[in-house]
Amino acid sequence: MSDVPGDSPIILILNRQEAAVDEEGLSQLAAWCLLGEGVGPAAELSVSFVRSDEMAELHERYMGEPGPTDVLSFAMDEEEGEDGKRLLGDVIIAPEVAAENNPDIEAELRLLLVHGILHLLGHDHQEEEQKARMWQRQALYVKTVQS
C-alpha cells in the first residue's frame, strides 16, 4: 500500500490497553479504506484499542450480550458540522480477544479495523449476498496492505 494522500480523512487512535499496535499503519489503512469507499477527506473516524474487560462492558451495555467481542462499531455519521468535518463514528477493537482469533495479531487487527469501518459505512453480513460483498471489500483492503 502506498501512502495515503495528504487530503485524507482524519483518523484518531486511542490505545487504552497494554499490547503494542501499529498505530501509524492502522491509521493509513483506515484512511485508505475510507477513501476507497468514497468517503472524502472532510471526515473523522475514531479508533480505540481497549482491554477485554472494557470491551465486555461495552458489548453487554450496547449489544446486550455477555463477554467481550473482538470489534464493535458505533456510527455517528453526522453531516458536516461547523468545522466542515463529517463525524463517522467509533471503531473499538480488543487486541486481547483478537489474538484468540488469529495468532497473527497484526493481520487480525487489520481485518477487524476494516470490518468495523465497513459496518460504520452501512455494510452488513446478515444475509449471504451482503456477507459476500462485505467479505470481498474486506479482502480488497487487507490485501492492499499486504502488497
Protein Blocks (a to p, Z undefined) as FASTA:
>chain_A
ZZddfkbcddddddfbfbdcdfklmmmmmmmmmmmnopafkbccddddddfklmmmmmmm
mnopgcjdfbdcddfkpacdfkopacfbjcdddfklmmmmpmblmlmmmmmmmmmmmmmn
opackbmklmmmmmmmmmmmmmmmmZZ
